[in-house]
């Protein structure tokens, strides 16, 4: 049986074997939220409860020659099915090829009211680069692991409040998202930067625009599976997104449906990921698509995606949330770069399936099929009856609990 045809226990059994999960791991997945109120109260102020998203598994992903079952946490119907469908078609031509840059984050130290010539101050900061990097690295064990603060640069910016000197640290944070260590390093060098520049340091914080932490994934989608008309339609839809910002925002939102669902499952900083992705979409001076679509000499559809992804597999909630830890275990990832490759591939698969649906049956058809299944469940349908009732609801276009119950009565009287 295919994964989506299994009941919950069957799916858990597959995960247990795939990722060598323990009985305790399975118990956590069965219980659902992964946290209790005590943990919630330690995470945020004024806690009163916690909220859960459904956690599902996207299948069929072959990335850099490795098989993945991909946990995705999202409330929107059809996202997991769409990602799985895109991955299934991509694997006919070898799956996804992905590459992620080293995990370099940027930390910024803002210097205002520089008493000396600002260009001269910048030169003196650069002359002290080795000293400042040494101070930064003294606040972390990253340097002993071959990572840490790698470089320092400066720039002068004109603002409504006058010229400001911005000192930037480039920090290899290895397998962490990196916010805490970068912020700590920026704060550590602040007083020395002040003494060098005779200025006043104000902000000392990382940038969520992880422009040195890019990931790219590519895949080919077989023309015989996609359909020649659909290939041309997807290229037209992509051209629409590239030419019109109103369409492009929704286009990229669909990409992020897949990426953020994996981020939710693994407890990443979703706001940072979204902000960085949309900033990257504007890098040319106008908002553009995070994906690119074309076709090769065989007529196969060729897709690629490139965006910054600051993600981690150690530190923060990723290391403490039981479901996040289990999601990483199911993924069997060995580095933050590998996780970024998975997330980019899911985003590309999601974008393909969304465009494919839009140019063929429209996006609502898939949504309505899943909605019909949900309504059938609410009406009390189970097992094989569930599929039959859901199919009729979708086909007849009257997707209500009352109609579902009527269909169940009809099926019951017929039998």
C-alpha positions as a Markdown table, in Angstrom:
| # | Residue | x | y | z |
|---|---|---|---|---|
| 1 | Unk | 0.0 | 0.0 | 0.0 |
| 2 | Unk | 1.1 | 3.6 | -0.6 |
| 3 | Unk | 1.8 | 5.7 | 2.4 |
| 4 | Unk | -1.3 | 7.9 | 2.1 |
| 5 | Unk | -3.5 | 4.7 | 2.0 |
| 6 | Unk | -2.2 | 3.5 | 5.3 |
| 7 | Unk | -4.0 | 4.2 | 8.6 |
| 8 | Unk | -2.2 | 6.1 | 11.3 |
| 9 | Unk | -0.7 | 3.0 | 12.9 |
| 10 | Unk | 0.6 | 1.9 | 9.5 |
| 11 | Unk | 2.2 | 5.2 | 8.8 |
| 12 | Unk | 3.9 | 5.2 | 12.3 |
| 13 | Unk | 5.2 | 1.7 | 11.6 |
| 14 | Unk | 6.8 | 2.9 | 8.3 |
| 15 | Unk | 8.4 | 5.9 | 10.1 |
| 16 | Unk | 9.6 | 3.6 | 12.9 |
| 17 | Unk | 11.4 | 1.4 | 10.5 |
| 18 | Unk | 12.6 | 4.2 | 8.2 |
| 19 | Unk | 14.2 | 6.3 | 11.0 |
| 20 | Unk | 14.9 | 3.6 | 13.6 |
| 21 | Unk | 12.4 | 5.3 | 16.0 |
| 22 | Unk | 12.1 | 4.0 | 19.5 |
| 23 | Unk | 8.8 | 3.1 | 21.2 |
| 24 | Unk | 9.2 | 6.4 | 23.2 |
| 25 | Unk | 9.5 | 8.3 | 19.9 |
| 26 | Unk | 6.3 | 6.7 | 18.6 |
| 27 | Unk | 4.5 | 7.5 | 21.9 |
| 28 | Unk | 5.5 | 11.2 | 21.5 |
| 29 | Unk | 4.1 | 11.2 | 17.9 |
| 30 | Unk | 0.9 | 9.5 | 19.1 |
| 31 | Unk | 0.4 | 12.1 | 21.9 |
| 32 | Unk | 0.7 | 14.9 | 19.5 |
| 33 | Unk | 1.8 | 18.3 | 20.8 |
| 34 | Unk | 5.2 | 17.2 | 22.2 |
| 35 | Unk | 5.1 | 19.8 | 24.9 |
| 36 | Unk | 3.2 | 20.4 | 28.2 |
| 37 | Unk | 2.2 | 23.6 | 29.8 |
| 38 | Unk | 5.4 | 23.7 | 31.9 |
| 39 | Unk | 7.5 | 23.8 | 28.8 |
| 40 | Unk | 5.2 | 26.4 | 27.1 |
| 41 | Unk | 5.4 | 28.6 | 30.2 |
| 42 | Unk | 9.2 | 28.5 | 30.0 |
| 43 | Unk | 9.1 | 29.5 | 26.3 |
| 44 | Unk | 6.9 | 32.6 | 26.3 |
| 45 | Unk | 5.6 | 35.2 | 28.7 |
| 46 | Unk | 2.0 | 35.0 | 30.2 |
| 47 | Unk | 1.5 | 31.6 | 28.8 |
| 48 | Unk | -2.0 | 30.1 | 29.1 |
| 49 | Unk | -1.9 | 27.1 | 26.6 |
| 50 | Unk | -0.4 | 26.0 | 23.4 |
| 51 | Unk | -1.5 | 25.4 | 19.8 |
| 52 | Unk | -0.7 | 22.5 | 17.5 |
| 53 | Unk | -0.6 | 22.1 | 13.7 |
| 54 | Unk | -1.2 | 18.8 | 11.9 |
| 55 | Unk | 2.1 | 17.0 | 11.3 |
| 56 | Unk | 2.1 | 15.0 | 8.0 |
| 57 | Unk | 4.7 | 13.3 | 5.9 |
| 58 | Unk | 5.6 | 14.2 | 2.3 |
| 59 | Unk | 6.8 | 11.2 | 0.4 |
| 60 | Unk | 8.7 | 10.4 | -2.8 |
| 61 | Unk | 11.6 | 12.8 | -2.2 |
| 62 | Unk | 14.9 | 11.8 | -3.8 |
| 63 | Unk | 17.5 | 14.5 | -3.1 |
| 64 | Unk | 21.1 | 14.2 | -4.1 |
| 65 | Unk | 20.5 | 10.5 | -4.5 |
| 66 | Unk | 19.1 | 10.0 | -0.9 |
| 67 | Unk | 15.5 | 9.0 | -0.1 |
| 68 | Unk | 13.7 | 11.2 | 2.4 |
| 69 | Unk | 10.4 | 11.1 | 4.2 |
| 70 | Unk | 9.7 | 14.8 | 5.0 |
| 71 | Unk | 7.8 | 15.9 | 8.0 |
| 72 | Unk | 5.6 | 19.0 | 7.3 |
| 73 | Unk | 3.5 | 20.9 | 9.8 |
| 74 | Unk | 0.8 | 23.0 | 8.3 |
| 75 | Unk | -2.9 | 23.7 | 8.5 |
| 76 | Unk | -3.6 | 24.3 | 4.8 |
| 77 | Unk | -5.1 | 21.4 | 2.9 |
| 78 | Unk | -3.3 | 19.9 | -0.2 |
| 79 | Unk | 0.2 | 21.2 | 0.6 |
| 80 | Unk | 1.6 | 17.8 | 1.7 |
| 81 | Unk | -0.1 | 16.0 | -1.1 |
| 82 | Unk | 1.1 | 18.6 | -3.7 |
| 83 | Unk | 4.7 | 18.3 | -2.5 |
| 84 | Unk | 4.6 | 14.5 | -2.6 |
| 85 | Unk | 3.1 | 14.7 | -6.2 |
| 86 | Unk | 5.8 | 17.0 | -7.4 |
| 87 | Unk | 8.5 | 14.8 | -5.8 |
| 88 | Unk | 7.0 | 11.7 | -7.5 |
| 89 | Unk | 7.2 | 13.3 | -10.9 |
| 90 | Unk | 10.7 | 14.7 | -10.3 |
| 91 | Unk | 12.1 | 11.3 | -9.4 |
| 92 | Unk | 11.3 | 10.0 | -12.8 |
| 93 | Unk | 14.3 | 12.1 | -14.0 |
| 94 | Unk | 16.5 | 11.5 | -11.0 |
| 95 | Unk | 14.9 | 13.6 | -8.3 |
| 96 | Unk | 16.4 | 16.9 | -7.0 |
| 97 | Unk | 19.9 | 18.1 | -7.1 |
| 98 | Unk | 20.6 | 20.6 | -4.3 |
| 99 | Unk | 23.5 | 22.6 | -2.9 |
| 100 | Unk | 23.7 | 24.8 | 0.2 |
| 101 | Unk | 26.5 | 27.3 | 1.0 |
| 102 | Unk | 28.3 | 27.2 | 4.3 |
| 103 | Unk | 26.3 | 28.5 | 7.2 |
| 104 | Unk | 27.7 | 32.1 | 7.2 |
| 105 | Unk | 25.6 | 34.7 | 9.0 |
| 106 | Unk | 26.1 | 38.5 | 9.1 |
| 107 | Unk | 26.2 | 40.4 | 12.4 |
| 108 | Unk | 25.9 | 44.2 | 12.3 |
| 109 | Unk | 27.3 | 46.8 | 14.7 |
| 110 | Unk | 25.9 | 50.3 | 14.1 |
| 111 | Unk | 28.2 | 53.2 | 14.9 |
| 112 | Unk | 26.8 | 56.8 | 15.0 |
| 113 | Unk | 28.2 | 60.2 | 16.0 |
| 114 | Unk | 31.7 | 59.3 | 14.8 |
| 115 | Unk | 33.8 | 62.2 | 16.1 |
| 116 | Unk | 36.6 | 61.7 | 13.5 |
| 117 | Unk | 36.3 | 61.5 | 9.8 |
| 118 | Unk | 34.0 | 58.5 | 9.1 |
| 119 | Unk | 36.1 | 57.2 | 6.3 |
| 120 | Unk | 39.2 | 57.3 | 8.5 |
| 121 | Unk | 37.3 | 55.6 | 11.3 |
| 122 | Unk | 36.4 | 52.8 | 8.9 |
| 123 | Unk | 40.0 | 52.4 | 7.8 |
| 124 | Unk | 41.1 | 52.1 | 11.5 |
| 125 | Unk | 38.5 | 49.5 | 12.2 |
| 126 | Unk | 39.7 | 47.4 | 9.3 |
| 127 | Unk | 43.3 | 47.8 | 10.5 |
| 128 | Unk | 42.0 | 46.2 | 13.8 |
| 129 | Unk | 40.2 | 43.4 | 12.1 |
| 130 | Unk | 42.3 | 40.5 | 13.5 |
| 131 | Unk | 41.9 | 41.9 | 17.0 |
| 132 | Unk | 38.1 | 42.3 | 16.6 |
| 133 | Unk | 37.8 | 38.8 | 15.2 |
| 134 | Unk | 39.8 | 37.4 | 18.1 |
| 135 | Unk | 37.5 | 39.2 | 20.6 |
| 136 | Unk | 34.4 | 37.8 | 18.8 |
| 137 | Unk | 35.7 | 34.2 | 18.7 |
| 138 | Unk | 36.6 | 34.3 | 22.4 |
| 139 | Unk | 32.8 | 34.3 | 23.1 |
| 140 | Unk | 32.2 | 31.0 | 21.4 |
| 141 | Unk | 33.6 | 27.5 | 20.9 |
| 142 | Unk | 32.9 | 27.6 | 17.2 |
| 143 | Unk | 36.5 | 28.5 | 16.3 |
| 144 | Unk | 37.7 | 25.3 | 17.8 |
| 145 | Unk | 35.3 | 23.5 | 15.4 |
| 146 | Unk | 36.7 | 25.2 | 12.4 |
| 147 | Unk | 33.9 | 27.8 | 12.3 |
| 148 | Unk | 33.2 | 31.1 | 14.1 |
| 149 | Unk | 33.9 | 34.7 | 13.1 |
| 150 | Unk | 35.7 | 34.5 | 9.7 |
| 151 | Unk | 35.8 | 38.0 | 8.4 |
| 152 | Unk | 35.0 | 41.6 | 9.2 |
| 153 | Unk | 34.0 | 44.4 | 6.8 |
| 154 | Unk | 32.7 | 48.0 | 7.1 |
| 155 | Unk | 30.5 | 50.3 | 5.1 |
| 156 | Unk | 29.3 | 53.9 | 5.5 |
| 157 | Unk | 25.6 | 54.6 | 4.9 |
| 158 | Unk | 23.7 | 57.8 | 4.5 |
| 159 | Unk | 20.6 | 58.0 | 6.6 |
| 160 | Unk | 18.0 | 60.6 | 7.5 |
| 161 | Unk | 20.0 | 60.9 | 10.7 |
| 162 | Unk | 23.3 | 61.5 | 9.1 |
| 163 | Unk | 26.2 | 59.2 | 8.1 |
| 164 | Unk | 26.6 | 56.0 | 10.0 |
| 165 | Unk | 29.4 | 53.4 | 10.1 |
| 166 | Unk | 28.3 | 49.8 | 10.0 |
| 167 | Unk | 30.7 | 47.2 | 11.1 |
| 168 | Unk | 29.8 | 43.7 | 9.9 |
| 169 | Unk | 31.0 | 40.3 | 11.2 |
| 170 | Unk | 30.8 | 37.3 | 9.0 |
| 171 | Unk | 30.3 | 34.3 | 11.2 |
| 172 | Unk | 30.2 | 30.6 | 10.2 |
| 173 | Unk | 27.7 | 29.2 | 12.7 |
| 174 | Unk | 28.0 | 25.6 | 11.5 |
| 175 | Unk | 24.9 | 23.6 | 12.2 |
| 176 | Unk | 23.0 | 26.3 | 14.2 |
| 177 | Unk | 20.6 | 29.0 | 12.9 |
| 178 | Unk | 23.1 | 31.3 | 14.6 |
| 179 | Unk | 21.2 | 34.2 | 16.1 |
| 180 | Unk | 22.4 | 33.9 | 19.6 |
| 181 | Unk | 26.1 | 33.4 | 18.9 |
| 182 | Unk | 26.2 | 36.2 | 16.3 |
| 183 | Unk | 24.4 | 38.6 | 18.7 |
| 184 | Unk | 26.8 | 37.7 | 21.4 |
| 185 | Unk | 29.8 | 38.3 | 19.2 |
| 186 | Unk | 28.5 | 41.7 | 18.0 |
| 187 | Unk | 28.0 | 42.8 | 21.6 |
| 188 | Unk | 31.5 | 41.6 | 22.5 |
| 189 | Unk | 33.3 | 43.8 | 20.0 |
| 190 | Unk | 31.1 | 46.9 | 20.6 |
| 191 | Unk | 33.2 | 48.6 | 23.2 |
| 192 | Unk | 36.4 | 48.1 | 21.2 |
| 193 | Unk | 34.7 | 49.5 | 18.1 |
| 194 | Unk | 33.6 | 52.5 | 20.1 |
| 195 | Unk | 37.2 | 53.2 | 21.3 |
| 196 | Unk | 38.6 | 52.8 | 17.7 |
| 197 | Unk | 36.0 | 55.1 | 16.1 |
| 198 | Unk | 35.4 | 57.6 | 18.9 |
| 199 | Unk | 31.7 | 57.0 | 18.0 |
| 200 | Unk | 28.7 | 55.6 | 19.8 |
| 201 | Unk | 27.6 | 52.0 | 19.2 |
| 202 | Unk | 23.8 | 51.6 | 19.1 |
| 203 | Unk | 22.5 | 48.3 | 17.5 |
| 204 | Unk | 24.5 | 45.1 | 17.8 |
| 205 | Unk | 22.5 | 42.4 | 16.1 |
| 206 | Unk | 22.5 | 39.8 | 13.3 |
| 207 | Unk | 20.9 | 40.3 | 10.0 |
| 208 | Unk | 18.1 | 37.9 | 8.9 |
| 209 | Unk | 19.1 | 38.6 | 5.3 |
| 210 | Unk | 21.3 | 35.5 | 5.1 |
| 211 | Unk | 22.8 | 36.4 | 1.7 |
| 212 | Unk | 25.9 | 34.3 | 2.2 |
| 213 | Unk | 23.8 | 31.2 | 3.1 |
| 214 | Unk | 22.1 | 30.5 | -0.2 |
| 215 | Unk | 20.7 | 27.2 | -1.2 |
| 216 | Unk | 19.8 | 26.1 | -4.7 |
| 217 | Unk | 17.8 | 23.1 | -5.9 |
| 218 | Unk | 17.0 | 21.9 | -9.4 |
| 219 | Unk | 14.8 | 19.2 | -10.9 |
| 220 | Unk | 13.4 | 18.0 | -14.3 |
| 221 | Unk | 9.8 | 17.0 | -14.6 |
| 222 | Unk | 9.0 | 14.5 | -17.3 |
| 223 | Unk | 7.0 | 15.9 | -20.2 |
| 224 | Unk | 5.1 | 12.6 | -20.7 |
| 225 | Unk | 3.9 | 12.9 | -17.1 |
| 226 | Unk | 3.3 | 16.6 | -17.0 |
| 227 | Unk | 1.7 | 16.9 | -20.4 |
| 228 | Unk | 3.0 | 19.1 | -23.3 |
| 229 | Unk | 0.1 | 21.6 | -22.8 |
| 230 | Unk | 0.7 | 21.8 | -19.1 |
| 231 | Unk | 4.5 | 22.4 | -19.7 |
| 232 | Unk | 3.6 | 25.4 | -21.9 |
| 233 | Unk | 1.0 | 26.5 | -19.4 |
| 234 | Unk | 3.5 | 26.4 | -16.5 |
| 235 | Unk | 5.9 | 28.5 | -18.5 |
| 236 | Unk | 3.2 | 31.0 | -19.2 |
| 237 | Unk | 2.2 | 31.1 | -15.5 |
| 238 | Unk | 5.8 | 31.7 | -14.6 |
| 239 | Unk | 6.1 | 34.5 | -17.1 |
| 240 | Unk | 3.0 | 36.0 | -15.5 |
| 241 | Unk | 4.6 | 35.9 | -12.1 |
| 242 | Unk | 7.8 | 37.4 | -13.3 |
| 243 | Unk | 6.0 | 40.3 | -15.0 |
| 244 | Unk | 3.3 | 41.1 | -12.4 |
| 245 | Unk | 4.1 | 41.7 | -8.7 |
| 246 | Unk | 0.5 | 40.9 | -7.6 |
| 247 | Unk | 0.8 | 37.4 | -9.1 |
| 248 | Unk | 4.4 | 37.0 | -8.0 |
| 249 | Unk | 3.6 | 37.5 | -4.3 |
| 250 | Unk | 1.1 | 34.6 | -4.5 |
| 251 | Unk | 3.5 | 32.5 | -6.6 |
| 252 | Unk | 6.2 | 32.9 | -3.9 |
| 253 | Unk | 3.7 | 32.3 | -1.1 |
| 254 | Unk | 3.1 | 28.9 | -2.7 |
| 255 | Unk | 6.8 | 28.2 | -2.6 |
| 256 | Unk | 6.9 | 29.1 | 1.0 |
| 257 | Unk | 4.0 | 26.9 | 1.8 |
| 258 | Unk | 6.3 | 23.9 | 1.4 |
| 259 | Unk | 9.4 | 25.5 | 3.0 |
| 260 | Unk | 7.6 | 26.8 | 6.1 |
| 261 | Unk | 5.8 | 23.6 | 6.6 |
| 262 | Unk | 9.2 | 21.8 | 7.0 |
| 263 | Unk | 10.4 | 24.7 | 9.1 |
| 264 | Unk | 7.4 | 24.4 | 11.4 |
| 265 | Unk | 8.0 | 20.7 | 11.8 |
| 266 | Unk | 11.7 | 21.2 | 12.7 |
| 267 | Unk | 11.1 | 24.3 | 14.9 |
| 268 | Unk | 13.0 | 26.8 | 12.7 |
| 269 | Unk | 12.6 | 30.6 | 12.9 |
| 270 | Unk | 9.9 | 30.9 | 10.3 |
| 271 | Unk | 9.7 | 34.7 | 10.4 |
| 272 | Unk | 13.4 | 35.0 | 9.7 |
| 273 | Unk | 13.1 | 32.6 | 6.8 |
| 274 | Unk | 10.2 | 34.4 | 5.3 |
| 275 | Unk | 11.8 | 37.8 | 5.7 |
| 276 | Unk | 15.1 | 36.7 | 4.1 |
| 277 | Unk | 13.3 | 34.9 | 1.2 |
| 278 | Unk | 11.2 | 38.0 | 0.3 |
| 279 | Unk | 14.2 | 40.3 | 0.6 |
| 280 | Unk | 16.1 | 38.0 | -1.8 |
| 281 | Unk | 13.2 | 38.1 | -4.2 |
| 282 | Unk | 13.8 | 41.9 | -4.4 |
| 283 | Unk | 17.6 | 41.7 | -4.9 |
| 284 | Unk | 17.4 | 43.1 | -8.5 |
| 285 | Unk | 15.4 | 46.1 | -7.4 |
| 286 | Unk | 12.1 | 44.6 | -8.2 |
| 287 | Unk | 10.1 | 41.7 | -6.6 |
| 288 | Unk | 10.6 | 38.5 | -8.6 |
| 289 | Unk | 10.1 | 34.8 | -8.4 |
| 290 | Unk | 12.2 | 32.6 | -6.1 |
| 291 | Unk | 11.9 | 29.8 | -8.8 |
| 292 | Unk | 12.8 | 29.7 | -12.4 |
| 293 | Unk | 11.1 | 27.5 | -15.1 |
| 294 | Unk | 12.2 | 26.5 | -18.5 |
| 295 | Unk | 12.3 | 23.4 | -20.7 |
| 296 | Unk | 15.2 | 21.3 | -22.1 |
| 297 | Unk | 15.8 | 19.9 | -25.6 |
| 298 | Unk | 13.6 | 16.8 | -24.6 |
| 299 | Unk | 10.7 | 19.0 | -23.8 |
| 300 | Unk | 11.0 | 18.2 | -20.1 |
| 301 | Unk | 10.1 | 21.0 | -17.7 |
| 302 | Unk | 13.1 | 22.2 | -15.8 |
| 303 | Unk | 12.7 | 24.0 | -12.5 |
| 304 | Unk | 15.2 | 25.6 | -10.1 |
| 305 | Unk | 14.9 | 27.6 | -6.8 |
| 306 | Unk | 17.5 | 29.8 | -5.1 |
| 307 | Unk | 17.0 | 31.6 | -1.8 |
| 308 | Unk | 18.8 | 32.2 | 1.6 |
| 309 | Unk | 17.9 | 29.7 | 4.3 |
| 310 | Unk | 19.2 | 30.3 | 7.8 |
| 311 | Unk | 18.2 | 27.0 | 9.5 |
| 312 | Unk | 19.7 | 24.8 | 12.2 |
| 313 | Unk | 19.7 | 21.3 | 13.6 |
| 314 | Unk | 21.2 | 22.2 | 17.0 |
| 315 | Unk | 20.4 | 24.9 | 19.5 |
| 316 | Unk | 17.2 | 26.6 | 20.5 |
| 317 | Unk | 13.8 | 25.0 | 20.2 |
| 318 | Unk | 15.1 | 22.7 | 17.5 |
| 319 | Unk | 17.1 | 20.8 | 20.2 |
| 320 | Unk | 14.4 | 21.0 | 23.0 |
| 321 | Unk | 11.0 | 20.4 | 21.3 |
| 322 | Unk | 10.3 | 16.7 | 21.2 |
| 323 | Unk | 8.4 | 16.8 | 17.9 |
| 324 | Unk | 11.1 | 18.9 | 16.3 |
| 325 | Unk | 13.8 | 16.5 | 17.4 |
| 326 | Unk | 11.8 | 13.6 | 16.0 |
| 327 | Unk | 11.2 | 15.4 | 12.7 |
| 328 | Unk | 15.0 | 15.8 | 12.3 |
| 329 | Unk | 15.4 | 12.1 | 13.2 |
| 330 | Unk | 12.8 | 11.1 | 10.5 |
| 331 | Unk | 14.7 | 13.3 | 8.0 |
| 332 | Unk | 18.0 | 11.7 | 9.0 |
| 333 | Unk | 19.9 | 14.9 | 8.4 |
| 334 | Unk | 23.6 | 15.3 | 9.3 |
| 335 | Unk | 24.0 | 19.1 | 8.9 |
| 336 | Unk | 22.1 | 22.4 | 8.6 |
| 337 | Unk | 23.1 | 22.5 | 5.0 |
| 338 | Unk | 21.4 | 19.2 | 4.3 |
| 339 | Unk | 18.3 | 20.4 | 6.0 |
| 340 | Unk | 18.4 | 23.6 | 3.8 |
| 341 | Unk | 18.7 | 21.4 | 0.7 |
| 342 | Unk | 15.6 | 19.4 | 1.7 |
| 343 | Unk | 13.6 | 22.6 | 2.4 |
| 344 | Unk | 14.5 | 24.1 | -1.0 |
| 345 | Unk | 13.6 | 20.9 | -2.8 |
| 346 | Unk | 10.2 | 20.8 | -1.0 |
| 347 | Unk | 9.6 | 24.5 | -2.0 |
| 348 | Unk | 10.4 | 23.7 | -5.7 |
| 349 | Unk | 8.1 | 20.6 | -5.6 |
| 350 | Unk | 5.4 | 22.6 | -4.1 |
| 351 | Unk | 5.7 | 25.4 | -6.7 |
| 352 | Unk | 5.6 | 22.8 | -9.5 |
| 353 | Unk | 2.4 | 21.2 | -8.2 |
| 354 | Unk | 0.7 | 24.5 | -7.6 |
| 355 | Unk | 1.4 | 25.7 | -11.1 |
| 356 | Unk | 0.4 | 22.3 | -12.6 |
| 357 | Unk | -2.9 | 22.5 | -10.8 |
| 358 | Unk | -3.5 | 26.1 | -11.8 |
| 359 | Unk | -3.0 | 25.5 | -15.5 |
| 360 | Unk | -5.1 | 22.4 | -15.5 |
| 361 | Unk | -8.0 | 22.0 | -13.2 |
| 362 | Unk | -7.5 | 25.1 | -11.1 |
| 363 | Unk | -6.3 | 25.2 | -7.5 |
| 364 | Unk | -9.8 | 24.7 | -6.0 |
| 365 | Unk | -10.3 | 21.2 | -7.2 |
| 366 | Unk | -7.7 | 19.7 | -5.0 |
| 367 | Unk | -8.7 | 21.8 | -2.1 |
| 368 | Unk | -12.3 | 20.7 | -2.5 |
| 369 | Unk | -11.4 | 17.0 | -2.7 |
| 370 | Unk | -9.6 | 17.3 | 0.7 |
| 371 | Unk | -12.4 | 19.5 | 2.1 |
| 372 | Unk | -14.9 | 16.8 | 1.0 |
| 373 | Unk | -13.0 | 14.2 | 2.8 |
| 374 | Unk | -12.9 | 16.3 | 6.0 |
| 375 | Unk | -16.7 | 16.9 | 5.8 |
| 376 | Unk | -17.3 | 13.1 | 5.2 |
| 377 | Unk | -15.3 | 12.4 | 8.4 |
| 378 | Unk | -17.3 | 15.0 | 10.3 |
| 379 | Unk | -20.5 | 13.2 | 9.2 |
| 380 | Unk | -19.1 | 10.0 | 10.7 |
| 381 | Unk | -17.9 | 8.1 | 7.6 |
| 382 | Unk | -15.0 | 5.7 | 8.1 |
| 383 | Unk | -12.9 | 3.2 | 6.2 |
| 384 | Unk | -13.9 | 2.5 | 2.6 |
| 385 | Unk | -17.2 | 4.4 | 3.2 |
| 386 | Unk | -15.1 | 7.5 | 3.8 |
| 387 | Unk | -13.6 | 7.5 | 0.3 |
| 388 | Unk | -16.9 | 6.8 | -1.3 |
| 389 | Unk | -18.7 | 9.6 | 0.5 |
| 390 | Unk | -15.9 | 12.1 | -0.1 |
| 391 | Unk | -15.8 | 11.2 | -3.8 |
| 392 | Unk | -19.5 | 11.8 | -4.2 |
| 393 | Unk | -19.4 | 15.0 | -2.2 |
| 394 | Unk | -16.7 | 16.4 | -4.5 |
| 395 | Unk | -18.3 | 15.2 | -7.7 |
| 396 | Unk | -21.8 | 16.6 | -6.8 |
| 397 | Unk | -20.4 | 19.9 | -5.5 |
| 398 | Unk | -22.6 | 19.9 | -2.4 |
| 399 | Unk | -20.0 | 19.6 | 0.3 |
| 400 | Unk | -22.0 | 19.7 | 3.5 |
| 401 | Unk | -22.3 | 17.5 | 6.5 |
| 402 | Unk | -26.0 | 17.1 | 5.8 |
| 403 | Unk | -25.4 | 15.9 | 2.3 |
| 404 | Unk | -22.7 | 13.6 | 3.5 |
| 405 | Unk | -25.2 | 12.0 | 5.9 |
| 406 | Unk | -27.7 | 11.7 | 3.2 |
| 407 | Unk | -25.2 | 9.9 | 0.9 |
| 408 | Unk | -24.3 | 7.5 | 3.8 |
| 409 | Unk | -28.0 | 6.7 | 4.2 |
| 410 | Unk | -28.3 | 6.0 | 0.5 |
| 411 | Unk | -25.3 | 3.7 | 0.5 |
| 412 | Unk | -26.6 | 2.0 | 3.5 |
| 413 | Unk | -30.0 | 1.4 | 2.0 |
| 414 | Unk | -28.5 | 0.1 | -1.3 |
| 415 | Unk | -26.4 | -2.4 | 0.5 |
